[in-house]
Amino acid sequence: MQPDFDAAGAGLRAPGPLLLQMKGVSKRYPGVVALDHVELALHAGSIHALAGENGAGKSSLIRVLSGSTAPDGGSMLLAGMPYRPRSPFDAIHSGIRVVHQELLMLEHLTVAENLQFAALPRTRWGWIDRRTLNRRASELLALVGLEDVAPTQSVHTLGIAQRQLIEIAKALSGESRIIVLDEPTATLTARESARLLELMVRLRERGVAMLLVSHHLQELFAVCDRVTVLRNGRTVATHAMADVTPHTLVQLMAGREVPALPARVQVCTVTAPRPPALSVEGLRFRAQAPGKSIRLAVQRGEIVGIAGLVGSGRTETLRAIAGADPMAAGRLLRDGQPVTVARPADAIAHGICLVTEDRRHEGLMLDLPLRANLSLATLGDYARAGWLQRGREAAAAAAMGRALQIRMSSIEQTPRTLSGGNQQKVVLGKWLLRDPAVLLLDEPTRGVDVVARAEIHRLLLTAAGEGKALLVASSDLAELMEIADRIIVLSRGAVAGEVARADFDETRILALAYSELMNTGVADVATL
């Protein structure tokens, strides 16, 4: 769920002094023009949205601005002076901080050390001043609502949402003139997202300029003053936020009208009794509360959503079914027959495949070609007498790439160079080539733009139409209500209830998600 804001007045603020100007900035990679004479102007005391489809050039622009890569052409002015950062440290020293979408943390250092690693406080004898270090860290953690996290805690013990907030706190640790936020709320709950946007408004009042990239359009309309749209590496428009609507913004991003999804109808109208494609009985996963278990079933041709708050067990349930994490108890049935799944290979052999939420670390081999990534789960289909037939492998990978409309220069391109939405399509394509009976998807559209999101939803609807059983876990309730036939709501590791499509109601679903918290008397939890 994303927070609901009153965006009235957004875009009506008078702009402050011009702080940063990018003029004709270009960047090319082999076979790809990432930036093509891009223009961007940031004003002090403003929040500027940077919008575009995955692959439009947003990440490339941020890398140039942050000193991570050098432009091939164009110029940048910072407060009227030439700006040519040779490294991220140059950008930081110039007052420009970036909160990256992919977290960059030192796992086994403390929270305080991560927050101030670039400028650790020292005593007069040169030792690290631990008291000052931890005091400053506590102040920064309080800014982002992490008062319950100890500065001395090791980062590797924290969840993804907490790490994201720490990265944001790190950007606030210096006297920044410009803060760039790349999908800062992708892993945050509605409550955490609301707090972050409120913090951005306060920073704007202090004269800080912010560049915000977010695929949640309601966030852009809530806090941004202006928006620049990139498409295919070019600047196509810059407008005051008050002068555009969500519909026109999507059209500018896509360069075309984006058709609405067809109305979802209930697909499971089986007349003869037939066992579910997947049944889960008494499933327990590690760290689950005592006495809790999961029971659910998915029919062929059905999309079942799994909703719940952070910590409800959505991801843990899918990973246990797929053998990615061990089941503590319970059993699985495929088409009514018990199956044993102790590891992912067992699940795959039984026609159960998982599209993981962490595509970069668990779903892709970033430095191998797309051909190898797409064919990874079906290599045996392209081998003869133990030898891989590259021609057959390449043909299958290219056909899947075309079917999913993956934006690539060739099947020899590496996933590392693709946008998030196209990376997600590669992970999905890998399993679709396997033709599974059951497809598990964890946060299938996290970090992808609205156009890629619609394309992925169409692929899921098509898969269900072909008779596959889909189990989709998502923190985006609107997504589940759009594509699911029914929604199973988890709360603190147990099924709190189930809602049929005809009865979908956001308030009802949220009430079920909070039910276990209310029953145990916990009225206010940091993860809500």
DAZI-V520131 format. One record per residue. RES is the residue in one small letter. PSI is psi as a letter, one per 40 degrees, with the letter a starting at -180 (999 if undefined). D_FIRST is the distance of its C-alpha to the first C-alpha in Angstrom with 2 decimals. Layout:
res->RES psi->PSI d_first->D_FIRST
res->RES psi->PSI d_first->D_FIRST
//
This chain:
res->m psi->h d_first->0.00
res->q psi->i d_first->3.77
res->p psi->i d_first->6.65
res->d psi->h d_first->9.13
res->f psi->i d_first->12.55
res->d psi->h d_first->16.01
res->a psi->e d_first->17.38
res->a psi->h d_first->20.81
res->g psi->e d_first->23.48
res->a psi->h d_first->21.69
res->g psi->e d_first->24.46
res->l psi->e d_first->27.26
res->r psi->i d_first->28.17
res->a psi->h d_first->31.56
res->p psi->i d_first->31.35
res->g psi->a d_first->32.97
res->p psi->i d_first->35.64
res->l psi->h d_first->35.12
res->l psi->d d_first->34.18
res->l psi->h d_first->33.60
res->q psi->h d_first->34.95
res->m psi->h d_first->34.68
res->k psi->h d_first->37.41
res->g psi->f d_first->37.97
res->v psi->h d_first->36.18
res->s psi->i d_first->36.59
res->k psi->h d_first->35.86
res->r psi->i d_first->37.11
res->y psi->i d_first->36.76
res->p psi->h d_first->39.03
res->g psi->e d_first->38.36
res->v psi->h d_first->35.35
res->v psi->h d_first->35.23
res->a psi->d d_first->32.04
res->l psi->h d_first->32.79
res->d psi->g d_first->35.35
res->h psi->f d_first->36.60
res->v psi->h d_first->33.26
res->e psi->h d_first->33.38
res->l psi->h d_first->31.01
res->a psi->h d_first->31.68
res->l psi->h d_first->29.78
res->h psi->i d_first->30.85
res->a psi->i d_first->30.91
res->g psi->f d_first->28.49
res->s psi->i d_first->26.03
res->i psi->h d_first->22.65
res->h psi->h d_first->23.22
res->a psi->h d_first->20.68
res->l psi->h d_first->21.86
res->a psi->i d_first->20.55
res->g psi->i d_first->21.73
res->e psi->i d_first->21.29
res->n psi->h d_first->21.42
res->g psi->e d_first->25.11
res->a psi->e d_first->25.71
res->g psi->e d_first->27.02
res->k psi->d d_first->24.31
res->s psi->d d_first->24.76
res->s psi->d d_first->28.53
res->l psi->d d_first->28.62
res->i psi->d d_first->26.81
res->r psi->d d_first->29.31
res->v psi->d d_first->32.18
res->l psi->d d_first->31.01
res->s psi->e d_first->30.53
res->g psi->e d_first->33.94
res->s psi->d d_first->32.73
res->t psi->i d_first->34.67
res->a psi->h d_first->37.44
res->p psi->i d_first->37.38
res->d psi->e d_first->40.19
res->g psi->i d_first->40.80
res->g psi->a d_first->40.00
res->s psi->i d_first->39.82
res->m psi->h d_first->37.57
res->l psi->h d_first->38.51
res->l psi->h d_first->37.04
res->a psi->f d_first->38.33
res->g psi->e d_first->41.10
res->m psi->i d_first->42.27
res->p psi->h d_first->42.06
res->y psi->h d_first->39.14
res->r psi->g d_first->39.71
res->p psi->h d_first->37.74
res->r psi->e d_first->39.21
res->s psi->i d_first->36.57
res->p psi->d d_first->33.28
res->f psi->d d_first->35.55
res->d psi->d d_first->37.20
res->a psi->d d_first->33.88
res->i psi->d d_first->33.01
res->h psi->d d_first->36.52
res->s psi->e d_first->36.08
res->g psi->f d_first->33.02
res->i psi->h d_first->30.35
res->r psi->i d_first->27.53
res->v psi->h d_first->24.90
res->v psi->h d_first->21.64
res->h psi->i d_first->21.56
res->q psi->d d_first->18.76
res->e psi->h d_first->20.96
res->l psi->h d_first->21.62
res->l psi->g d_first->25.30
res->m psi->i d_first->26.25
res->l psi->g d_first->29.46
res->e psi->d d_first->28.34
res->h psi->e d_first->31.29
res->l psi->i d_first->31.73
res->t psi->i d_first->30.36
res->v psi->d d_first->27.39
res->a psi->d d_first->30.00
res->e psi->d d_first->31.95
res->n psi->d d_first->29.01
res->l psi->d d_first->28.10
res->q psi->f d_first->31.71
res->f psi->d d_first->33.22
res->a psi->e d_first->34.54
res->a psi->g d_first->36.39
res->l psi->h d_first->37.09
res->p psi->i d_first->39.07
res->r psi->i d_first->42.66
res->t psi->i d_first->45.48
res->r psi->e d_first->48.86
res->w psi->e d_first->49.99
res->g psi->e d_first->47.20
res->w psi->i d_first->45.18
res->i psi->h d_first->41.41
res->d psi->g d_first->40.94
res->r psi->d d_first->38.54
res->r psi->d d_first->38.45
res->t psi->d d_first->37.46
res->l psi->d d_first->35.02
res->n psi->d d_first->33.12
res->r psi->d d_first->33.36
res->r psi->d d_first->31.87
res->a psi->d d_first->29.10
res->s psi->d d_first->28.24
res->e psi->d d_first->28.09
res->l psi->d d_first->25.72
res->l psi->d d_first->23.41
res->a psi->d d_first->23.34
res->l psi->d d_first->22.23
res->v psi->e d_first->18.90
res->g psi->f d_first->18.44
res->l psi->f d_first->20.04
res->e psi->d d_first->22.96
res->d psi->e d_first->22.87
res->v psi->h d_first->23.63
res->a psi->h d_first->27.39
res->p psi->d d_first->28.90
res->t psi->e d_first->31.23
res->q psi->i d_first->28.61
res->s psi->h d_first->28.77
res->v psi->d d_first->25.84
res->h psi->e d_first->26.04
res->t psi->e d_first->24.97
res->l psi->i d_first->21.52
res->g psi->i d_first->18.17
res->i psi->d d_first->16.56
res->a psi->d d_first->14.05
res->q psi->d d_first->17.14
res->r psi->d d_first->19.22
res->q psi->d d_first->17.02
res->l psi->d d_first->17.36
res->i psi->d d_first->21.06
res->e psi->d d_first->21.48
res->i psi->d d_first->20.22
res->a psi->d d_first->22.62
res->k psi->d d_first->25.32
res->a psi->d d_first->25.06
res->l psi->e d_first->25.76
res->s psi->e d_first->28.75
res->g psi->a d_first->31.25
res->e psi->g d_first->32.30
res->s psi->h d_first->30.16
res->r psi->d d_first->30.94
res->i psi->h d_first->28.26
res->i psi->h d_first->24.94
res->v psi->h d_first->23.25
res->l psi->h d_first->19.59
res->d psi->h d_first->18.72
res->e psi->f d_first->15.01
res->p psi->d d_first->14.60
res->t psi->e d_first->10.81
res->a psi->d d_first->10.71
res->t psi->e d_first->10.85
res->l psi->i d_first->9.30
res->t psi->i d_first->6.85
res->a psi->d d_first->5.59
res->r psi->d d_first->9.18
res->e psi->d d_first->10.84
res->s psi->d d_first->9.63
res->a psi->d d_first->10.94
res->r psi->d d_first->14.02
res->l psi->d d_first->14.69
res->l psi->d d_first->14.72
res->e psi->d d_first->16.94
res->l psi->d d_first->19.11
res->m psi->d d_first->19.53
res->v psi->d d_first->20.77
res->r psi->d d_first->23.24
res->l psi->d d_first->24.45
res->r psi->d d_first->25.07
res->e psi->d d_first->27.22
res->r psi->e d_first->29.19
res->g psi->e d_first->30.06
res->v psi->h d_first->27.93
res->a psi->h d_first->27.05
res->m psi->h d_first->23.70
res->l psi->h d_first->22.83
res->l psi->h d_first->19.11
res->v psi->h d_first->17.97
res->s psi->h d_first->14.37
res->h psi->e d_first->13.27
res->h psi->g d_first->10.39
res->l psi->d d_first->12.99
res->q psi->d d_first->11.49
res->e psi->d d_first->12.00
res->l psi->d d_first->15.50
res->f psi->d d_first->16.36
res->a psi->d d_first->15.26
res->v psi->e d_first->17.61
res->c psi->i d_first->19.88
res->d psi->d d_first->23.49
res->r psi->i d_first->24.53
res->v psi->h d_first->23.41
res->t psi->h d_first->25.51
res->v psi->h d_first->24.91
res->l psi->i d_first->26.42
res->r psi->h d_first->27.50
res->n psi->f d_first->29.76
res->g psi->e d_first->30.51
res->r psi->i d_first->31.64
res->t psi->h d_first->30.55
res->v psi->d d_first->30.24
res->a psi->i d_first->29.21
res->t psi->h d_first->28.46
res->h psi->i d_first->27.44
res->a psi->i d_first->26.48
res->m psi->d d_first->22.84
res->a psi->e d_first->24.19
res->d psi->e d_first->26.26
res->v psi->i d_first->23.65
res->t psi->i d_first->21.03
res->p psi->d d_first->18.02
res->h psi->d d_first->20.38
res->t psi->d d_first->23.26
res->l psi->d d_first->21.30
res->v psi->d d_first->20.28
res->q psi->d d_first->23.93
res->l psi->d d_first->25.21
res->m psi->d d_first->23.18
res->a psi->d d_first->24.33
res->g psi->e d_first->27.77
res->r psi->i d_first->27.55
res->e psi->h d_first->25.90
res->v psi->h d_first->22.86
res->p psi->i d_first->23.34
res->a psi->i d_first->20.66
res->l psi->i d_first->20.08
res->p psi->i d_first->22.46
res->a psi->h d_first->21.33
res->r psi->h d_first->20.47
res->v psi->i d_first->23.16
res->q psi->h d_first->23.72
res->v psi->d d_first->25.75
res->c psi->g d_first->27.24
res->t psi->f d_first->30.29
res->v psi->h d_first->32.69
res->t psi->d d_first->35.98
res->a psi->i d_first->37.66
res->p psi->h d_first->36.31
res->r psi->h d_first->34.72
res->p psi->i d_first->33.06
res->p psi->i d_first->29.42
res->a psi->d d_first->29.08
res->l psi->h d_first->27.30
res->s psi->h d_first->27.55
res->v psi->h d_first->26.28
res->e psi->h d_first->28.24
res->g psi->f d_first->27.98
res->l psi->h d_first->26.08
res->r psi->h d_first->25.91
res->f psi->i d_first->24.74
res->r psi->i d_first->25.79
res->a psi->e d_first->24.57
res->q psi->i d_first->23.35
res->a psi->i d_first->24.23
res->p psi->i d_first->27.71
res->g psi->e d_first->28.06
res->k psi->i d_first->24.67
res->s psi->i d_first->24.58
res->i psi->h d_first->22.67
res->r psi->h d_first->24.17
res->l psi->i d_first->22.91
res->a psi->i d_first->24.50
res->v psi->h d_first->23.86
res->q psi->i d_first->26.44
res->r psi->h d_first->27.74
res->g psi->e d_first->26.09
res->e psi->i d_first->22.92
res->i psi->h d_first->19.28
res->v psi->h d_first->17.63
res->g psi->i d_first->13.94
res->i psi->h d_first->13.08
res->a psi->i d_first->9.94
res->g psi->i d_first->9.87
res->l psi->i d_first->9.22
res->v psi->h d_first->10.80
res->g psi->e d_first->14.41
res->s psi->e d_first->14.19
res->g psi->e d_first->16.27
res->r psi->d d_first->14.36
res->t psi->d d_first->16.11
res->e psi->d d_first->19.23
res->t psi->d d_first->19.74
res->l psi->d d_first->19.75
res->r psi->d d_first->21.95
res->a psi->d d_first->24.34
res->i psi->d d_first->24.76
res->a psi->e d_first->25.52
res->g psi->e d_first->27.94
res->a psi->d d_first->26.21
res->d psi->i d_first->26.28
res->p psi->i d_first->28.87
res->m psi->h d_first->28.33
res->a psi->d d_first->29.77
res->a psi->i d_first->30.62
res->g psi->i d_first->30.14
res->r psi->i d_first->31.14
res->l psi->i d_first->29.99
res->l psi->h d_first->31.66
res->r psi->h d_first->31.87
res->d psi->f d_first->33.29
res->g psi->e d_first->34.46
res->q psi->h d_first->36.29
res->p psi->h d_first->35.47
res->v psi->i d_first->34.69
res->t psi->h d_first->34.70
res->v psi->h d_first->32.07
res->a psi->e d_first->32.94
res->r psi->i d_first->31.76
res->p psi->d d_first->29.89
res->a psi->d d_first->33.23
res->d psi->d d_first->33.65
res->a psi->d d_first->30.32
res->i psi->d d_first->31.18
res->a psi->d d_first->34.63
res->h psi->e d_first->33.18
res->g psi->f d_first->31.01
res->i psi->h d_first->27.66
res->c psi->i d_first->25.86
res->l psi->h d_first->22.71
res->v psi->h d_first->20.69
res->t psi->i d_first->19.58
res->e psi->d d_first->16.50
res->d psi->g d_first->19.13
res->r psi->d d_first->21.02
res->r psi->d d_first->23.31
res->h psi->d d_first->24.69
res->e psi->e d_first->24.56
res->g psi->e d_first->24.38
res->l psi->i d_first->26.88
res->m psi->g d_first->30.31
res->l psi->d d_first->29.77
res->d psi->e d_first->33.46
res->l psi->i d_first->34.77
res->p psi->i d_first->34.99
res->l psi->d d_first->32.53
res->r psi->d d_first->35.35
res->a psi->d d_first->35.30
res->n psi->d d_first->31.52
res->l psi->d d_first->31.32
res->s psi->e d_first->34.37
res->l psi->d d_first->33.65
res->a psi->e d_first->32.78
res->t psi->f d_first->35.73
res->l psi->d d_first->38.54
res->g psi->d d_first->40.96
res->d psi->e d_first->40.86
res->y psi->e d_first->42.38
res->a psi->i d_first->45.05
res->r psi->h d_first->48.67
res->a psi->f d_first->50.89
res->g psi->e d_first->48.36
res->w psi->h d_first->48.22
res->l psi->h d_first->45.11
res->q psi->g d_first->45.86
res->r psi->d d_first->44.01
res->g psi->d d_first->44.69
res->r psi->d d_first->42.99
res->e psi->d d_first->40.03
res->a psi->d d_first->39.69
res->a psi->d d_first->40.03
res->a psi->d d_first->37.28
res->a psi->d d_first->34.89
res->a psi->d d_first->35.77
res->a psi->d d_first->35.28
res->m psi->d d_first->31.78
res->g psi->d d_first->30.98
res->r psi->d d_first->32.21
res->a psi->d d_first->30.40
res->l psi->e d_first->26.99
res->q psi->f d_first->28.03
res->i psi->h d_first->27.60
res->r psi->h d_first->28.75
res->m psi->i d_first->31.53
res->s psi->d d_first->35.11
res->s psi->i d_first->36.41
res->i psi->e d_first->35.61
res->e psi->e d_first->37.30
res->q psi->i d_first->34.61
res->t psi->i d_first->32.56
res->p psi->d d_first->28.76
res->r psi->d d_first->28.69
res->t psi->e d_first->29.52
res->l psi->i d_first->26.80
res->s psi->i d_first->23.48
res->g psi->d d_first->20.26
res->g psi->d d_first->19.77
res->n psi->d d_first->23.41
res->q psi->d d_first->23.29
res->q psi->d d_first->20.60
res->k psi->d d_first->22.93
res->v psi->d d_first->25.77
res->v psi->d d_first->24.14
res->l psi->d d_first->23.37
res->g psi->d d_first->26.90
res->k psi->d d_first->28.51
res->w psi->d d_first->27.40
res->l psi->d d_first->28.03
res->l psi->d d_first->31.57
res->r psi->e d_first->31.88
res->d psi->g d_first->31.13
res->p psi->i d_first->29.37
res->a psi->d d_first->29.23
res->v psi->h d_first->25.88
res->l psi->h d_first->23.11
res->l psi->h d_first->20.36
res->l psi->h d_first->17.43
res->d psi->h d_first->15.08
res->e psi->g d_first->12.22
res->p psi->d d_first->14.59
res->t psi->f d_first->13.20
res->r psi->h d_first->11.99
res->g psi->e d_first->14.03
res->v psi->i d_first->15.55
res->d psi->i d_first->16.12
res->v psi->d d_first->15.35
res->v psi->d d_first->18.83
res->a psi->d d_first->18.80
res->r psi->d d_first->15.50
res->a psi->d d_first->17.39
res->e psi->d d_first->20.39
res->i psi->d d_first->18.75
res->h psi->d d_first->17.37
res->r psi->d d_first->20.98
res->l psi->d d_first->22.36
res->l psi->d d_first->20.37
res->l psi->d d_first->21.53
res->t psi->d d_first->25.00
res->a psi->d d_first->25.06
res->a psi->d d_first->24.26
res->g psi->d d_first->26.92
res->e psi->e d_first->29.35
res->g psi->e d_first->28.96
res->k psi->i d_first->26.71
res->a psi->h d_first->24.45
res->l psi->h d_first->20.87
res->l psi->h d_first->18.53
res->v psi->h d_first->15.08
res->a psi->h d_first->12.65
res->s psi->i d_first->9.16
res->s psi->e d_first->6.03
res->d psi->g d_first->4.73
res->l psi->d d_first->5.46
res->a psi->d d_first->7.21
res->e psi->d d_first->9.19
res->l psi->d d_first->10.42
res->m psi->d d_first->11.37
res->e psi->d d_first->13.19
res->i psi->e d_first->15.31
res->a psi->i d_first->15.69
res->d psi->d d_first->18.70
res->r psi->i d_first->17.31
res->i psi->h d_first->14.49
res->i psi->h d_first->15.63
res->v psi->h d_first->13.61
res->l psi->i d_first->14.68
res->s psi->h d_first->15.20
res->r psi->f d_first->17.42
res->g psi->e d_first->19.02
res->a psi->i d_first->19.84
res->v psi->h d_first->18.92
res->a psi->d d_first->17.83
res->g psi->i d_first->18.12
res->e psi->h d_first->17.92
res->v psi->h d_first->16.96
res->a psi->i d_first->19.05
res->r psi->d d_first->18.02
res->a psi->e d_first->20.22
res->d psi->e d_first->18.40
res->f psi->h d_first->14.73
res->d psi->h d_first->13.23
res->e psi->d d_first->9.73
res->t psi->d d_first->11.64
res->r psi->d d_first->13.71
res->i psi->d d_first->11.24
res->l psi->d d_first->9.62
res->a psi->d d_first->13.31
res->l psi->d d_first->14.24
res->a psi->d d_first->11.76
res->y psi->e d_first->13.37
res->s psi->d d_first->16.76
res->e psi->d d_first->18.44
res->l psi->d d_first->17.60
res->m psi->d d_first->19.15
res->n psi->d d_first->22.02
res->t psi->e d_first->22.93
res->g psi->e d_first->22.86
res->v psi->h d_first->20.21
res->a psi->e d_first->18.63
res->d psi->h d_first->17.20
res->v psi->i d_first->16.01
res->a psi->d d_first->15.35
res->t psi->e d_first->12.56
res->l psi->999 d_first->10.31
//
